[in-house]
Amino acid sequence: MMNAQNATSTARPAFPALADVTRLRSEFQRVKTEQKLRDRDAAAAIGVSEGETVAAFVGENVVRLRPEFIEIVESLPALGRVMALTRNAAAVHEKDGPYEKLSHDGTVGLGLGKELDLRIFYHQWAFGYAVETPTENGLRRSLQFFDKSGTAVHKMFLREHSDVAAYDALVARFRADDQTPGEHVAPAHAPKAETPDADIDVAAFQRDWLAMTDTHEFFELLKRYGVSRAQALRLAPEGHAQRVPASAVRTLLDDAAGTDLPIMVFVGNAGMLQIHTGPVKTIRVMGPWVNVLDPDFNLHLREDLVDTAWVVRKPTADGIVSSLELLDAEGMVIAMFFGARKPGQAEREDWRETLVRVQGTQGVVEASE
């Protein structure tokens, strides 16, 4: 029986016709094999969501889970060290470690482990599956979660040192009674149109920006004035948001790797935000992809999908906190980068120096001090 705290409580619609699911499965496998595509790209190539393709294999190598997402996630510490994956259309964040210090308040969850640092928005989760994918090295076991449109919000993959017995027990515990293949998904929401700049009280917005005492107040600031994030950066107080080239992310990562600077890397979507804190070492550019390829942390970021990049400065009780923020063409956040710091600590000077190099001029930063 579902816990009342879970986000999904309405009855699920009837499953797609088996013939339709069979055709989808066949077409997906054909396109994936012929074009050598990853699952997400193969799904897009045939015009369906990734979640629909996963659901098509329920009863074969996929088990549908009951939508008790809070209980499932808060059972994950038993699996030991795993790989957590969170992505959006332009960035993939892969982090090894155990799920630790998990909690929730309603449908908003936290994972405050030393290695897996998560902000979880369960009200966006709709479907969950256990997936066993055959590979040359044996079965690759994972849990995969999707929103109502079939877009992935979070995935968890076992590593060689993970507890397989605990995984099997978790899948058995949360296995749904109905294992009919296929899933109905809803259309993805179109981005909300921006409020015209002329309708924004820019002077008041800038005044409240400068009055912030915590970076978490920024989201409330956007809501209060009805502005998008991209719009907020355009309307920011002078010296607090500077446009930089998309290639700034390469400059930043190369600089951080060369100086052993610990940074924070945020990648998320509507249902999950995943954070890496620590140094980055191995930076590789492969076509449009900018990659961090470290033993316990991988980042894969499509620089060609970065529409705008900004060095952003927000006041806090601990002083100015600065970030590099990357937005896509719809104004959605692709990734954000901060200097590693704890609450109550001032921002690192070496992080500020890195951002000066990213900006390409020291004058802009000095002018806003």
C-alpha positions as CSV (number, residue, x, y, z in Angstrom):
1,M,0.0,0.0,0.0
2,M,1.3,3.4,-0.9
3,N,2.5,5.8,1.8
4,A,0.5,9.0,2.0
5,Q,3.7,11.0,1.7
6,N,4.4,9.7,-1.8
7,A,4.0,12.1,-4.7
8,T,2.0,9.7,-6.9
9,S,-1.4,8.8,-5.6
10,T,-3.7,8.7,-8.6
11,A,-4.6,5.6,-10.5
12,R,-2.4,4.9,-13.5
13,P,-4.1,4.8,-16.9
14,A,-4.5,1.6,-18.9
15,F,-1.4,0.3,-20.5
16,P,-0.7,0.7,-24.3
17,A,-1.8,-2.1,-26.5
18,L,0.6,-5.0,-26.6
19,A,1.0,-4.7,-30.3
20,D,2.1,-1.1,-30.0
21,V,4.6,-2.0,-27.3
22,T,6.0,-4.8,-29.4
23,R,6.5,-2.5,-32.4
24,L,8.1,0.2,-30.2
25,R,10.5,-2.4,-28.7
26,S,11.5,-3.7,-32.1
27,E,12.0,-0.3,-33.6
28,F,14.0,0.9,-30.6
29,Q,16.3,-2.1,-30.8
30,R,16.7,-1.7,-34.6
31,V,17.6,2.0,-34.4
32,K,19.9,1.6,-31.4
33,T,21.8,-1.2,-33.1
34,E,22.0,0.3,-36.6
35,Q,22.9,3.8,-35.6
36,K,24.9,2.7,-32.5
37,L,23.0,5.1,-30.2
38,R,22.6,5.3,-26.5
39,D,19.2,4.5,-25.1
40,R,18.1,8.2,-24.7
41,D,19.2,9.1,-28.2
42,A,17.6,6.0,-29.8
43,A,14.3,6.8,-28.0
44,A,14.5,10.4,-29.4
45,A,15.3,9.1,-32.9
46,I,12.0,7.1,-33.0
47,G,10.0,10.0,-31.4
48,V,9.3,8.6,-28.0
49,S,10.6,9.3,-24.5
50,E,13.3,7.2,-22.8
51,G,10.8,6.1,-20.1
52,E,8.5,4.6,-22.8
53,T,11.3,2.5,-24.2
54,V,12.3,1.2,-20.7
55,A,8.7,0.4,-19.9
56,A,8.4,-1.5,-23.2
57,F,10.7,-4.2,-21.8
58,V,8.8,-4.8,-18.5
59,G,8.5,-8.5,-18.2
60,E,11.8,-9.1,-19.9
61,N,14.8,-7.4,-18.3
62,V,12.8,-4.6,-16.6
63,V,10.7,-4.7,-13.4
64,R,8.1,-2.0,-12.7
65,L,8.4,-0.7,-9.2
66,R,5.6,0.7,-7.1
67,P,5.7,4.5,-7.0
68,E,6.8,4.6,-3.4
69,F,9.8,6.8,-4.3
70,I,10.6,8.1,-0.9
71,E,10.8,4.7,0.7
72,I,12.8,3.3,-2.3
73,V,15.4,6.1,-2.1
74,E,15.7,5.9,1.6
75,S,16.4,2.2,1.3
76,L,19.4,2.7,-1.0
77,P,22.0,3.0,1.8
78,A,21.9,-0.8,2.1
79,L,23.4,-1.1,-1.4
80,G,26.7,0.4,-0.4
81,R,28.8,2.3,-2.9
82,V,27.0,2.8,-6.2
83,M,27.0,5.3,-9.1
84,A,24.3,8.0,-9.0
85,L,23.4,9.7,-12.3
86,T,21.4,12.9,-12.8
87,R,21.1,14.6,-16.2
88,N,19.3,17.1,-18.3
89,A,19.4,17.6,-22.0
90,A,22.9,19.1,-22.1
91,A,24.8,17.7,-19.1
92,V,25.3,14.4,-17.3
93,H,26.5,14.2,-13.7
94,E,27.8,10.8,-12.5
95,K,29.0,10.4,-8.9
96,D,30.2,7.3,-7.0
97,G,29.5,6.8,-3.4
98,P,26.9,5.5,-0.9
99,Y,23.5,7.1,-0.4
100,E,23.7,8.6,3.2
101,K,21.9,11.0,5.5
102,L,18.6,10.7,3.6
103,S,15.6,12.6,4.8
104,H,12.5,14.3,3.5
105,D,10.0,17.0,4.3
106,G,6.8,16.2,2.4
107,T,7.9,15.5,-1.2
108,V,11.2,17.4,-0.9
109,G,14.2,15.2,0.0
110,L,17.8,15.6,1.0
111,G,20.8,13.3,0.6
112,L,23.6,14.9,2.6
113,G,26.3,12.2,2.2
114,K,30.0,13.2,2.0
115,E,30.1,11.9,-1.6
116,L,26.4,11.8,-2.8
117,D,25.0,15.2,-2.2
118,L,21.4,15.4,-3.5
119,R,18.3,17.6,-3.5
120,I,15.2,15.5,-4.4
121,F,11.9,16.8,-5.6
122,Y,9.7,13.7,-5.4
123,H,6.5,15.4,-6.7
124,Q,8.1,15.4,-10.1
125,W,8.7,11.6,-10.1
126,A,6.1,9.4,-11.8
127,F,7.6,6.0,-12.8
128,G,10.3,3.7,-11.5
129,Y,12.0,0.6,-12.9
130,A,14.7,-1.9,-12.0
131,V,16.7,-2.6,-15.2
132,E,19.2,-5.4,-15.9
133,T,21.1,-4.7,-19.1
134,P,23.3,-7.5,-20.5
135,T,26.9,-6.3,-21.2
136,E,30.2,-7.9,-22.1
137,N,31.0,-7.9,-18.4
138,G,27.7,-9.4,-17.2
139,L,24.4,-7.8,-16.1
140,R,24.4,-4.1,-15.4
141,R,21.8,-3.5,-12.7
142,S,20.2,-0.2,-12.2
143,L,17.2,1.7,-10.8
144,Q,15.8,4.3,-13.1
145,F,13.2,7.0,-12.4
146,F,11.2,9.1,-14.8
147,D,8.8,12.1,-14.7
148,K,5.3,12.1,-16.2
149,S,6.7,12.8,-19.6
150,G,9.0,9.8,-19.5
151,T,12.1,12.0,-19.0
152,A,14.7,10.6,-16.7
153,V,15.1,12.4,-13.4
154,H,17.6,10.0,-11.7
155,K,19.3,6.7,-12.1
156,M,21.3,4.5,-9.8
157,F,23.8,1.9,-11.1
158,L,25.5,-0.9,-9.1
159,R,29.2,-1.0,-9.2
160,E,31.3,-4.2,-8.7
161,H,31.6,-3.5,-5.0
162,S,27.8,-2.8,-4.5
163,D,25.6,-5.2,-2.5
164,V,23.8,-7.2,-5.2
165,A,21.8,-9.2,-2.6
166,A,20.5,-5.9,-1.0
167,Y,19.6,-4.7,-4.5
168,D,17.6,-7.9,-5.2
169,A,15.8,-7.6,-1.9
170,L,14.9,-4.0,-2.6
171,V,13.5,-4.9,-6.1
172,A,11.5,-7.7,-4.6
173,R,10.1,-5.4,-1.8
174,F,9.0,-2.7,-4.2
175,R,8.0,-4.8,-7.2
176,A,4.6,-3.7,-8.6
177,D,1.9,-6.3,-8.8
178,D,1.2,-5.3,-12.5
179,Q,4.1,-6.1,-14.8
180,T,2.3,-5.4,-18.1
181,P,4.8,-3.9,-20.5
182,G,4.4,-0.3,-21.8
183,E,3.6,3.0,-20.2
184,H,1.5,6.1,-21.1
185,V,3.3,9.3,-20.6
186,A,2.1,13.0,-20.7
187,P,3.5,15.6,-23.1
188,A,6.3,17.6,-21.6
189,H,5.4,21.1,-20.4
190,A,6.3,24.0,-22.7
191,P,8.5,26.6,-21.0
192,K,6.6,29.4,-19.4
193,A,6.7,32.7,-21.4
194,E,8.8,35.4,-19.8
195,T,7.1,38.5,-18.2
196,P,8.1,41.5,-20.4
197,D,11.0,43.4,-18.9
198,A,8.9,46.6,-19.1
199,D,6.5,45.0,-16.6
200,I,9.2,44.2,-14.0
201,D,10.0,46.7,-11.2
202,V,13.7,46.5,-12.0
203,A,14.9,48.9,-9.4
204,A,13.1,47.0,-6.6
205,F,14.3,43.7,-8.0
206,Q,17.9,44.9,-8.0
207,R,17.5,46.3,-4.5
208,D,16.2,43.0,-3.2
209,W,19.1,41.2,-5.0
210,L,21.6,43.3,-3.1
211,A,19.7,42.6,0.2
212,M,20.1,38.8,-0.1
213,T,21.8,37.1,2.9
214,D,21.8,33.6,1.5
215,T,22.1,32.2,-2.1
216,H,19.0,30.1,-1.5
217,E,17.0,33.3,-1.4
218,F,17.6,33.7,-5.1
219,F,14.8,31.3,-6.1
220,E,12.3,33.1,-4.0
221,L,13.5,36.4,-5.6
222,L,12.7,35.0,-9.0
223,K,9.2,33.9,-7.9
224,R,8.5,37.3,-6.1
225,Y,9.2,39.3,-9.3
226,G,7.9,36.7,-11.8
227,V,11.2,36.6,-13.7
228,S,13.0,33.7,-15.3
229,R,16.5,32.9,-14.4
230,A,17.9,34.2,-17.7
231,Q,15.8,37.4,-17.3
232,A,17.1,37.9,-13.8
233,L,20.7,37.7,-15.0
234,R,20.0,40.3,-17.7
235,L,18.4,42.6,-15.1
236,A,21.0,42.0,-12.3
237,P,22.5,44.9,-10.4
238,E,25.6,46.3,-12.1
239,G,28.7,44.1,-11.6
240,H,26.6,41.1,-10.4
241,A,26.1,39.1,-13.6
242,Q,28.6,39.2,-16.5
243,R,28.0,37.4,-19.8
244,V,31.0,35.2,-20.8
245,P,31.5,32.8,-23.7
246,A,30.2,29.2,-23.5
247,S,33.9,28.2,-23.7
248,A,34.3,29.6,-20.2
249,V,33.4,26.2,-18.8
250,R,36.5,24.7,-20.3
251,T,38.6,27.6,-19.0
252,L,37.2,27.1,-15.5
253,L,37.7,23.3,-15.4
254,D,41.2,23.5,-16.9
255,D,42.1,26.2,-14.3
256,A,40.6,24.2,-11.4
257,A,42.4,21.0,-12.5
258,G,45.7,22.9,-12.9
259,T,45.5,24.5,-9.4
260,D,43.9,21.6,-7.5
261,L,41.1,23.9,-6.6
262,P,38.1,22.2,-5.0
263,I,34.9,23.2,-6.7
264,M,31.2,22.4,-6.5
265,V,29.5,21.2,-9.7
266,F,25.6,21.3,-9.8
267,V,23.6,19.5,-12.5
268,G,19.9,18.9,-12.2
269,N,16.4,18.7,-13.6
270,A,13.0,19.3,-12.2
271,G,13.1,16.2,-10.1
272,M,16.7,16.0,-8.8
273,L,19.8,18.2,-8.2
274,Q,23.1,16.4,-7.8
275,I,26.3,18.0,-6.5
276,H,30.0,17.2,-6.7
277,T,32.3,18.9,-4.2
278,G,36.0,18.5,-4.5
279,P,38.8,18.8,-7.0
280,V,38.6,17.8,-10.7
281,K,41.7,16.3,-12.4
282,T,41.2,14.9,-15.9
283,I,39.5,17.2,-18.3
284,R,38.9,16.0,-21.9
285,V,37.2,17.7,-24.8
286,M,35.6,15.3,-27.3
287,G,33.8,17.1,-30.1
288,P,31.0,19.2,-28.5
289,W,31.4,17.4,-25.1
290,V,33.5,18.8,-22.3
291,N,34.2,16.0,-19.9
292,V,35.6,15.5,-16.4
293,L,36.8,11.8,-16.3
294,D,37.9,11.2,-12.7
295,P,37.6,7.9,-10.8
296,D,34.6,8.8,-8.7
297,F,33.2,11.7,-10.6
298,N,32.3,12.2,-14.3
299,L,30.8,15.2,-16.0
300,H,29.7,15.2,-19.6
301,L,28.6,18.6,-20.9
302,R,27.5,19.7,-24.4
303,E,29.1,23.0,-24.9
304,D,27.2,23.5,-28.1
305,L,23.9,23.5,-26.2
306,V,25.0,26.3,-23.9
307,D,23.1,29.4,-25.0
308,T,24.4,31.8,-22.4
309,A,27.0,31.6,-19.7
310,W,27.3,34.0,-16.8
311,V,29.6,34.8,-13.9
312,V,27.1,35.6,-11.2
313,R,27.7,37.3,-7.8
314,K,25.2,37.0,-5.0
315,P,25.4,38.7,-1.5
316,T,25.2,36.5,1.6
317,A,25.8,36.8,5.3
318,D,29.3,35.4,4.6
319,G,30.1,37.9,1.8
320,I,29.8,37.7,-1.9
321,V,29.3,34.1,-3.4
322,S,30.2,33.8,-7.0
323,S,29.3,31.2,-9.6
324,L,29.6,30.3,-13.3
325,E,26.1,29.5,-14.5
326,L,25.2,27.9,-17.9
327,L,21.8,28.2,-19.5
328,D,20.2,26.5,-22.5
329,A,18.2,28.2,-25.3
330,E,15.0,27.9,-23.1
331,G,16.7,29.7,-20.2
332,M,17.0,26.5,-18.1
333,V,20.0,25.8,-16.0
334,I,22.4,23.3,-17.6
335,A,25.0,23.4,-14.8
336,M,26.4,25.7,-12.1
337,F,29.9,25.9,-10.7
338,F,30.9,27.3,-7.3
339,G,34.0,27.3,-5.2
340,A,33.9,24.7,-2.5
341,R,32.8,26.3,0.8
342,K,30.8,25.5,3.9
343,P,28.1,27.8,5.4
344,G,29.7,30.4,7.6
345,Q,32.8,30.5,5.5
346,A,33.9,33.3,3.2
347,E,34.3,32.5,-0.5
348,R,37.8,31.2,-1.4
349,E,40.1,33.8,-2.9
350,D,41.6,31.2,-5.3
351,W,38.1,30.6,-6.6
352,R,37.6,34.3,-7.2
353,E,41.0,34.4,-9.0
354,T,39.8,31.6,-11.2
355,L,36.7,33.5,-12.1
356,V,38.8,36.6,-12.9
357,R,40.7,34.5,-15.5
358,V,37.3,33.1,-16.8
359,Q,36.0,36.6,-17.2
360,G,39.2,37.7,-19.0
361,T,39.4,41.0,-17.1
362,Q,40.0,41.8,-13.5
363,G,38.2,45.2,-13.7
364,V,34.7,43.8,-13.9
365,V,35.1,41.9,-10.6
366,E,36.9,44.7,-8.9
367,A,34.2,47.2,-9.9
368,S,31.5,45.2,-8.0
369,E,33.4,44.7,-4.8
